[in-house]
Amino acid sequence: MEASEKHANAAVGGSADPNTVLAVIYFLTIGVIVLGTGIYFFVMARITDPEVRLMDLMVTQREVQHLIDNLSSQFSNFFRLPMRWRNMKPYYTHHSLSWAFIVSLFASVVVLIVSLVLKLPQVVRISTLTFVASLNALFMTRQHLYYIRRTYLTYDAEHYLVLDTTSFHHFNWSVFNVVQIGILLFEFVQLLSFPIRDLVDSIHLAGQLDSDSPDTASFIIGIISMFANLSSKFYIIQLWFLVAVIACIAAVMSTIHVYNAWWPHKPIALYWVKYLLPLANLLYLPMLVMLIGSAACLSKLGTDDSKGAASGLLRCNDPAINKPLYLSFTVVAYTAGYVILTAFVTSFDRIPIRGEIHYRSQGVAFLKNASMLLSIDFLLVANSYRHIRSILSLVIVLSMVCFNISTQPCFVDQINYWRTYGLCCILWVSLIVAMLTNESSTLTNLSIGGIAGALSVGVVVLFILFVIVRRINLAAMKANDRAMERDNLVDSNYEMAQTQQ
């Protein structure tokens, strides 16, 4: 750990404290994101004509009310489970799985508390993995049931019929769309960092890196992962900051709900909630992945993974850190943050304007949850089960690719197409990492340049294939459009001829 902090010190330059520099960069980044979002919406509101602004405000109020109704329906569906078998009809599978995950959830909590008291590190690691995986599986099951029953849980079935049948081929390059594309790129880099992090750890264990290289790689991956666990002191700052943020979010939501329930004649205006959606989508993965990384790091202390891990990838082994206290707050913060943020970002179902990049909430729900499962797989599954971890990662990413192709979660076809390319790149990297991390002899014989070359060649080949297929599809679409125009012209000429006769 000391070597990693020395390297971070050298990386940021001079004799400056790396923890201070990282903390400043971290909070500056968040401040710039929040301030930039606020300035964007403020400027857009000021340059719009008053009449248009009034119409936009009315539309925003309807959209936010729709979001709140969806959010309320999701929470209601999540917490209301039938106790008897006959009341589960016709959703026996969903309710049965939900109860199984609830039992697993509470059992893992009891085991986790006992193992922390008795200081059983292996049991702590297993119970932490079981709790987080059960929570995600439970929420995914309840959300899937919610989308099945959504027509009956909400008042606007026609609204969802329009959403299911709307799609556009192209988008415009507005500021809003540029931000949306930026969020997609950021999510892509976040997901790509998981297999790369696993590869760096394996290369270090195979003896391919010198004493400084793992710290360099860890520093770069940490920056890519939104400053995830770059040093022990910075880890403490980051964790308590996220715990405070999630506590504030929960407190604000509870206060607004109680106030509006007790004083419905003077409710709090909530049109500003819409402006929080870009922030929630952008910071969703960094916040929750950091909490999972914290749980993974703390739960592995005292185990074989802690002894064999690269020093640059483990940042919570500090005497100042109370393991039971930090792990308890991490688990509670992740539970609240995951449920609140996931429900929030998947409750916005507006009918899109032509040319704008928007997503169907069901697609957002699946891809967000799958991303969290991928992070759980890479961060919480033990190194002794590396082969299982590799197989699970391939299954998760492949399911994301298939889902994106089959359901087209974005209303813009181009975004769906290139998002599929990004997921295929992650699948390729995960496949190469799975092959290398499970074959120590292959990993030892290959140089770092050879590994980077294999990863890069696959990404380039995929890009060429996607460009070729895209051109073929565009040519076919143009030919189809010309054929339809010709048929319409023939039909109109025939009708004119019949009229003249």
C-alpha positions in Angstrom: 0.0 0.0 0.0 2.9 2.4 0.8 4.3 1.7 -2.6 1.0 2.5 -4.3 0.7 5.8 -2.4 4.3 6.7 -3.3 3.5 6.0 -6.9 0.3 8.1 -6.7 2.4 10.9 -5.2 4.8 10.7 -8.1 2.0 10.6 -10.6 0.4 13.7 -9.4 3.7 15.5 -9.1 6.1 16.9 -6.5 5.6 16.3 -2.8 1.9 17.0 -2.7 -0.2 14.6 -0.6 -1.8 12.3 -3.1 -4.9 11.8 -1.0 -5.5 15.5 -0.9 -5.0 15.8 -4.6 -7.3 12.9 -5.4 -10.0 14.3 -3.0 -9.8 17.7 -4.7 -10.0 16.1 -8.2 -12.9 13.8 -7.1 -15.0 16.6 -5.6 -14.2 19.0 -8.4 -15.4 16.4 -11.0 -18.6 15.9 -9.2 -19.0 19.7 -8.8 -18.4 20.3 -12.4 -21.0 17.6 -13.4 -23.6 19.1 -11.1 -22.9 22.7 -12.0 -22.8 21.9 -15.7 -26.2 20.2 -15.5 -27.7 23.2 -13.6 -26.2 25.7 -16.0 -27.5 23.7 -19.1 -31.1 23.6 -17.8 -30.9 27.3 -16.6 -29.6 28.5 -20.0 -32.1 26.4 -22.0 -34.9 27.8 -19.9 -33.8 31.4 -20.5 -33.2 31.3 -24.2 -36.7 29.7 -24.8 -39.7 31.9 -25.7 -42.0 32.5 -22.7 -44.9 30.7 -24.4 -42.8 27.7 -25.3 -41.3 27.8 -21.8 -44.8 27.7 -20.3 -45.8 24.7 -22.4 -42.5 23.0 -21.5 -43.3 23.5 -17.8 -46.7 22.0 -18.2 -45.3 19.0 -20.1 -42.6 18.7 -17.4 -45.2 18.6 -14.6 -47.1 15.9 -16.4 -43.9 13.9 -17.0 -42.8 14.2 -13.4 -46.2 13.2 -12.1 -46.0 10.2 -14.4 -42.5 9.4 -13.0 -43.8 9.7 -9.4 -46.7 7.4 -10.1 -44.4 4.9 -11.7 -42.0 5.2 -8.7 -44.8 4.7 -6.3 -46.1 1.7 -8.2 -42.6 0.1 -8.3 -42.2 0.5 -4.5 -45.7 -0.8 -3.9 -45.0 -3.8 -6.1 -41.6 -4.4 -4.5 -42.8 -4.4 -0.9 -46.2 -6.1 -1.3 -45.8 -9.8 -1.5 -48.7 -12.3 -1.0 -48.2 -14.6 2.0 -50.3 -17.5 0.7 -49.9 -19.7 -2.3 -53.5 -19.1 -3.6 -52.9 -15.3 -3.5 -49.9 -15.7 -5.8 -52.0 -16.6 -8.8 -51.1 -16.2 -11.7 -47.5 -15.1 -10.9 -46.4 -18.2 -8.9 -42.9 -18.1 -10.3 -42.2 -14.5 -9.5 -43.6 -14.6 -6.0 -41.9 -17.9 -5.2 -38.5 -16.7 -6.3 -39.1 -13.4 -4.4 -39.7 -15.3 -1.2 -36.7 -17.5 -1.8 -34.5 -14.4 -2.3 -35.9 -12.8 0.8 -35.1 -15.8 2.9 -31.6 -15.8 1.5 -31.3 -12.1 2.2 -32.3 -12.3 5.8 -30.2 -15.5 6.4 -27.1 -13.8 4.9 -27.6 -10.8 7.2 -27.8 -13.0 10.3 -24.7 -14.9 9.2 -22.9 -11.7 8.3 -23.5 -10.2 11.8 -22.5 -13.4 13.6 -19.3 -13.8 11.5 -18.3 -10.2 12.1 -18.7 -10.7 15.8 -16.8 -14.0 15.8 -14.2 -12.7 13.3 -14.7 -15.4 10.7 -13.3 -13.8 7.5 -14.2 -16.6 5.1 -17.8 -16.6 6.3 -17.9 -12.8 6.1 -16.9 -12.9 2.4 -19.4 -15.6 1.5 -22.3 -13.9 3.4 -21.5 -10.5 1.9 -21.6 -12.0 -1.6 -24.9 -13.8 -0.8 -26.5 -10.7 0.5 -25.6 -8.4 -2.4 -26.5 -11.1 -5.0 -29.8 -11.9 -3.3 -30.7 -8.2 -3.1 -30.1 -7.7 -6.8 -31.9 -10.9 -7.8 -34.9 -9.9 -5.6 -35.2 -6.4 -7.1 -34.8 -7.7 -10.7 -37.6 -10.3 -10.0 -39.9 -7.7 -8.6 -39.2 -5.2 -11.4 -39.9 -7.9 -14.0 -43.2 -8.6 -12.4 -43.9 -4.9 -12.3 -43.4 -4.5 -16.1 -45.6 -7.5 -16.7 -48.4 -6.0 -14.6 -47.7 -2.4 -15.4 -50.8 -2.1 -17.6 -52.9 -3.0 -14.5 -50.9 -0.9 -12.0 -51.1 2.4 -13.8 -53.8 4.5 -15.3 -52.4 5.2 -18.8 -52.2 2.0 -20.9 -52.3 4.0 -24.2 -49.1 5.8 -23.1 -47.2 2.5 -22.9 -48.7 1.3 -26.2 -47.2 4.4 -27.9 -43.8 3.8 -26.2 -43.7 0.2 -27.4 -44.4 1.1 -31.0 -42.3 4.3 -31.4 -38.8 4.3 -33.0 -36.6 6.6 -35.1 -33.7 6.0 -37.4 -31.7 9.1 -36.7 -31.0 11.7 -34.0 -29.9 15.3 -34.1 -26.7 16.7 -32.5 -28.3 18.8 -29.8 -26.6 19.5 -26.5 -29.0 17.0 -24.8 -28.1 14.2 -27.2 -24.4 14.9 -26.8 -24.8 14.5 -23.0 -26.7 11.3 -23.6 -23.9 9.9 -25.8 -21.4 11.0 -23.2 -23.2 9.0 -20.6 -23.2 5.9 -22.9 -19.5 6.3 -23.4 -18.9 6.6 -19.7 -20.9 3.5 -19.0 -19.0 1.6 -21.6 -15.6 2.5 -20.0 -17.0 1.6 -16.6 -18.1 -1.9 -17.8 -14.8 -2.4 -19.7 -12.8 -1.6 -16.6 -14.1 -4.8 -14.8 -12.4 -7.4 -17.0 -9.4 -5.2 -17.5 -9.0 -4.9 -13.7 -9.2 -8.7 -13.4 -6.6 -9.0 -16.2 -4.2 -6.6 -14.4 -4.5 -8.6 -11.2 -3.8 -11.9 -13.0 -0.8 -10.4 -14.8 0.6 -9.3 -11.5 0.1 -12.7 -9.9 1.8 -14.3 -12.9 4.9 -12.1 -12.3 4.6 -10.2 -15.6 4.8 -6.8 -13.9 7.6 -5.1 -12.1 7.1 -3.4 -8.7 5.8 -0.1 -10.1 3.7 -1.4 -13.0 0.7 -2.8 -10.9 0.4 0.6 -9.2 0.5 2.4 -12.5 -2.2 0.1 -13.9 -4.3 0.4 -10.8 -4.0 4.2 -10.8 -5.3 4.4 -14.4 -8.1 1.9 -13.8 -9.0 3.8 -10.6 -9.4 7.0 -12.6 -11.4 5.3 -15.3 -13.7 3.8 -12.6 -14.4 7.2 -11.1 -11.6 7.1 -8.5 -12.5 3.7 -7.1 -10.2 2.8 -4.2 -7.1 4.7 -5.2 -5.7 4.9 -1.7 -6.8 3.9 1.8 -7.2 7.5 3.1 -9.1 8.5 0.0 -11.2 5.4 0.3 -12.3 6.6 3.7 -13.3 10.1 2.4 -15.1 8.6 -0.6 -17.1 6.0 1.4 -18.4 8.4 4.0 -19.2 11.0 1.3 -21.3 8.4 -0.6 -23.0 7.3 2.7 -23.9 10.9 3.4 -25.2 11.5 -0.1 -27.4 8.4 0.0 -28.7 9.3 3.5 -29.6 12.8 2.2 -31.4 11.4 -0.8 -33.4 9.0 1.4 -34.2 11.8 3.9 -35.4 14.2 1.2 -37.6 11.5 -0.4 -39.1 10.6 2.9 -39.7 14.2 3.9 -41.4 15.1 0.6 -43.6 11.9 0.8 -44.7 12.6 4.4 -45.3 16.3 3.7 -47.4 15.7 0.6 -49.3 12.9 2.3 -50.2 15.0 5.3 -50.8 18.3 3.5 -52.1 17.3 0.0 -53.8 20.8 -0.4 -50.3 22.5 -0.5 -47.9 19.9 -2.0 -44.3 20.5 -2.7 -43.7 21.2 -6.4 -41.6 18.5 -7.9 -40.9 19.7 -11.5 -37.2 19.9 -10.6 -37.0 16.1 -10.2 -36.7 15.8 -14.0 -33.4 17.7 -13.9 -31.9 15.1 -11.6 -32.3 12.2 -14.1 -29.1 12.9 -16.1 -27.1 13.1 -12.9 -28.7 9.9 -11.6 -27.9 8.1 -14.9 -24.3 9.4 -15.0 -23.5 8.7 -11.4 -25.4 5.4 -11.1 -22.6 3.0 -11.8 -19.7 5.0 -10.1 -21.7 5.3 -6.8 -22.9 1.7 -6.6 -19.7 0.1 -8.0 -17.7 2.0 -5.4 -19.9 0.6 -2.6 -19.6 -2.9 -4.1 -15.9 -2.5 -4.3 -15.9 -1.4 -0.7 -17.8 -4.5 0.4 -15.5 -6.7 -1.7 -12.4 -5.2 -0.2 -13.6 -5.3 3.4 -15.0 -8.8 3.1 -11.7 -10.2 1.7 -9.6 -8.9 4.5 -8.1 -11.9 6.3 -8.8 -14.3 3.4 -6.5 -15.8 0.7 -7.7 -13.2 -1.7 -6.4 -10.5 0.6 -3.0 -12.1 0.8 -2.6 -12.8 -2.9 -4.2 -9.6 -4.3 -2.1 -7.0 -6.0 -1.4 -4.2 -3.5 -2.6 -1.7 -6.1 -6.1 -3.3 -6.2 -6.8 -3.4 -2.4 -7.2 -0.1 -0.6 -9.1 -0.8 2.7 -6.3 -2.6 4.6 -5.6 0.2 7.0 -5.4 0.2 10.8 -7.7 3.2 11.0 -10.5 1.3 9.3 -12.9 -0.6 11.6 -13.9 -3.5 9.4 -17.3 -4.4 11.1 -18.3 -0.7 11.2 -17.3 0.1 7.6 -18.8 -3.1 6.2 -22.1 -2.5 8.0 -22.4 1.0 6.6 -21.4 -0.1 3.2 -24.1 -2.8 3.1 -26.8 -0.5 4.4 -25.7 2.3 2.0 -25.6 0.0 -1.0 -29.1 -1.5 -0.1 -30.7 2.0 0.1 -28.7 3.4 -2.9 -29.4 0.5 -5.2 -33.1 0.3 -4.5 -33.7 4.1 -4.7 -31.5 4.9 -7.7 -32.6 1.9 -9.7 -36.3 2.6 -9.1 -35.7 6.3 -10.0 -33.8 5.9 -13.3 -36.3 3.2 -14.4 -39.5 5.2 -13.7 -39.1 7.9 -16.4 -41.3 6.9 -19.4 -41.8 10.0 -21.5 -43.0 9.8 -25.1 -39.9 10.9 -27.1 -39.6 13.8 -29.5 -38.3 12.9 -32.9 -34.5 13.2 -33.0 -34.0 13.0 -29.2 -32.2 10.1 -27.5 -34.4 8.5 -24.9 -34.9 5.0 -23.6 -37.7 2.6 -22.7 -37.6 2.1 -18.9 -37.8 -1.6 -19.2 -34.6 -1.6 -21.2 -32.9 0.7 -18.7 -33.9 -1.6 -15.9 -32.5 -4.7 -17.5 -29.2 -3.1 -18.6 -28.6 -1.3 -15.3 -29.3 -4.5 -13.3 -27.1 -6.6 -15.6 -24.3 -4.0 -15.1 -24.6 -4.4 -11.4 -24.5 -8.2 -11.7 -21.3 -7.9 -13.7 -19.7 -5.7 -11.1 -20.8 -8.2 -8.3 -19.3 -11.0 -10.3 -15.9 -9.4 -10.9 -15.5 -7.8 -7.5 -17.1 -10.2 -5.0 -16.5 -13.7 -6.4 -13.3 -15.1 -4.9 -10.2 -15.6 -7.0 -10.3 -19.3 -6.2 -13.4 -19.5 -8.3 -11.9 -17.5 -11.2 -13.2 -19.9 -13.8 -16.8 -19.6 -12.5 -16.4 -15.8 -12.4 -15.2 -15.8 -16.1 -18.2 -18.0 -17.2 -20.7 -15.8 -15.3 -19.2 -12.6 -16.8 -19.6 -14.1 -20.4 -23.2 -15.1 -19.7 -24.1 -11.7 -18.3 -22.5 -9.7 -21.1 -23.9 -12.0 -23.8 -27.4 -11.6 -22.3 -26.9 -7.8 -22.5 -26.0 -8.1 -26.1 -29.0 -10.3 -26.9 -31.4 -8.1 -25.0 -30.1 -5.0 -26.7 -30.6 -6.6 -30.1 -34.0 -8.1 -29.4 -35.8 -5.3 -27.5 -34.1 -2.2 -28.9 -34.2 -0.3 -25.6 -33.4 3.1 -27.2 -36.0 4.8 -29.4 -33.2 5.7 -31.9 -32.0 2.7 -34.0 -28.5 4.1 -34.5 -27.9 4.2 -30.7 -29.1 0.6 -30.3 -26.8 -0.5 -33.1 -23.6 1.1 -31.8 -24.5 0.2 -28.2 -24.5 -3.4 -29.4 -21.0 -2.8 -30.8 -19.8 -1.5 -27.4 -21.3 -4.5 -25.6 -19.7 -6.9 -28.2 -16.3 -5.2 -27.5 -16.8 -5.9 -23.8 -17.8 -9.5 -24.6 -14.6 -9.9 -26.6 -12.4 -8.5 -23.9 -14.2 -10.6 -21.3 -13.6 -13.7 -23.5 -9.9 -13.0 -23.9 -9.5 -12.3 -20.1 -11.4 -15.5 -19.3 -9.0 -17.5 -21.5 -5.9 -15.8 -20.1 -6.8 -15.7 -16.4 -7.7 -19.4 -16.4 -4.5 -20.6 -18.2 -1.5 -19.5 -16.2 1.0 -21.0 -18.7 -0.5 -19.0 -21.6 -0.5 -15.8 -19.5 3.1 -16.4 -18.6 4.2 -16.9 -22.2 2.5 -13.9 -23.6 3.9 -10.5 -23.3 1.9 -7.5 -22.2 2.2 -6.1 -25.8 0.8 -9.4 -27.2 -2.2 -9.3 -24.8 -2.9 -5.6 -25.7 -2.6 -6.5 -29.4 -5.1 -9.3 -29.2 -7.6 -7.1 -27.4 -7.1 -4.3 -29.9 -7.3 -6.4 -33.0 -10.6 -7.9 -31.9 -12.1 -4.5 -31.2 -11.0 -3.2 -34.7 -12.3 -6.3 -36.5 -15.6 -5.9 -34.7 -15.7 -2.2 -35.7 -15.1 -3.1 -39.4 -17.8 -5.7 -39.4 -20.3 -3.4 -37.8 -19.5 -0.6 -40.3 -20.0 -3.1 -43.2 -23.3 -4.4 -41.8 -24.4 -0.9 -41.2 -23.8 0.1 -44.8 -25.6 -3.0 -46.1 -28.6 -2.2 -43.9 -28.7 1.4 -45.0 -28.6 0.4 -48.7 -31.4 -2.1 -48.1 -33.5 0.6 -46.3 -33.0 3.0 -49.1 -33.9 0.4 -51.7 -37.0 -0.5 -49.7 -38.0 3.2 -49.4 -37.6 3.6 -53.2 -39.7 0.5 -53.8 -42.5 1.9 -51.5 -42.4 5.3 -53.3 -42.7 3.5 -56.6 -45.6 1.4 -55.4 -47.4 4.4 -54.1 -46.8 6.3 -57.4 -48.2 3.3 -59.3 -51.2 3.1 -57.0 -52.0 6.8 -57.3 -51.7 6.7 -61.2 -54.0 3.7 -61.3 -56.6 5.5 -59.1 -56.4 8.6 -61.3 -56.9 6.5 -64.4 -59.9 4.8 -62.8 -61.4 8.2 -61.9 -61.0 9.5 -65.4 -62.8 6.5 -66.8 
